[in-house]
Amino acid sequence: MREALAGAEIKPPLVDLVANVTAAPVRDPAEIRNLLVAQVCGAVRWRESMGFMHKQGVDLFVEIGAGKVLSGLVKRTAEGARSLNVGIPTEVDSFNLTA
C-alpha cells in the first residue's frame, strides 16, 4: 500500500479529515498517506471516529458505496444524526447536498 500511495498526489484537505486509525483530525498530506497505510494494515476506530465527528457538531453522514451497513451503524453510534446512502455511480453523479 505504501508503494501504491507513494506516487499519489494528496493535497491538504479543505476541512479536517478524521483518520479511522486515530479517530482524530488530520490535514497534513504526509500524515494522511501514513495513516492510510496504517488503516489497511491495522485496526480501525470507526465508532470512535463517528463519535468524535458527532461531538464536533456533524449531524449528517453520507455513505458512498454499495449497501447501507455504515448508515445503520451511524444511527446507533451518533444519536440524532442523519445518514444518507449514495450507492451507484449515477447517484454519486447527481448527489447534491444542498438540494
C-alpha positions in Angstrom: 0.0 0.0 0.0 2.8 2.4 0.8 4.2 1.8 -2.7 0.9 2.4 -4.3 0.4 5.7 -2.4 3.9 6.9 -2.9 3.1 8.3 -6.3 -0.4 9.6 -5.5 -0.9 13.3 -5.1 -2.5 14.1 -1.7 -3.4 17.7 -1.2 -4.2 19.2 2.2 -8.0 18.8 2.7 -10.2 21.9 2.9 -11.7 20.5 6.1 -10.3 18.1 8.7 -10.1 14.5 7.7 -10.9 12.2 10.6 -8.5 9.2 10.3 -10.1 5.8 11.2 -6.9 4.6 12.9 -6.6 7.5 15.3 -10.2 8.8 15.5 -8.6 12.3 15.3 -8.5 15.1 12.7 -5.6 15.3 10.3 -4.7 17.8 7.5 -1.0 17.1 6.7 -0.7 15.1 3.4 2.3 13.1 4.5 0.5 12.1 7.7 -2.7 11.3 5.7 -0.6 9.0 3.5 0.9 7.2 6.5 -2.5 6.8 8.2 -4.0 5.3 5.0 -1.3 2.6 5.1 -1.9 2.0 8.8 -5.6 1.7 8.1 -5.1 -1.1 5.6 -2.7 -3.0 7.9 -4.3 -2.5 11.3 -7.5 -2.0 13.3 -9.7 1.0 12.7 -11.6 3.0 15.2 -14.7 3.6 13.2 -17.1 4.1 16.2 -14.7 6.5 17.9 -14.3 8.4 14.6 -18.1 8.8 14.2 -18.4 9.8 17.9 -15.7 12.4 17.5 -17.3 13.9 14.5 -20.7 13.9 16.1 -19.3 15.7 19.2 -17.8 18.3 16.8 -21.3 19.1 15.5 -21.6 16.8 12.5 -25.2 15.7 12.2 -25.3 14.4 8.6 -23.2 11.4 7.4 -23.2 10.3 3.7 -22.2 6.7 2.9 -20.9 6.3 -0.6 -20.8 2.7 -1.9 -22.9 -0.4 -2.1 -25.1 -1.3 0.8 -26.3 0.6 3.9 -24.3 -1.1 6.7 -22.4 2.0 7.8 -25.6 4.2 7.6 -27.2 1.8 10.0 -24.2 1.9 12.3 -24.3 5.7 12.3 -27.8 5.6 13.7 -26.6 3.5 16.7 -23.3 5.5 17.1 -24.3 9.1 16.7 -27.7 9.6 18.3 -29.9 12.0 16.4 -27.6 12.2 13.4 -29.0 11.6 9.9 -27.4 9.4 7.3 -27.8 9.2 3.6 -26.7 6.4 1.2 -25.3 7.1 -2.3 -24.9 3.6 -3.8 -24.5 3.6 -7.5 -22.4 5.8 -9.9 -25.5 7.7 -11.2 -26.5 8.6 -7.7 -22.9 9.8 -7.0 -23.0 12.0 -10.1 -26.4 13.5 -9.2 -25.8 13.8 -5.5 -26.2 17.4 -4.2 -26.0 18.0 -0.5 -27.6 21.5 -0.9 -30.6 20.3 -2.8 
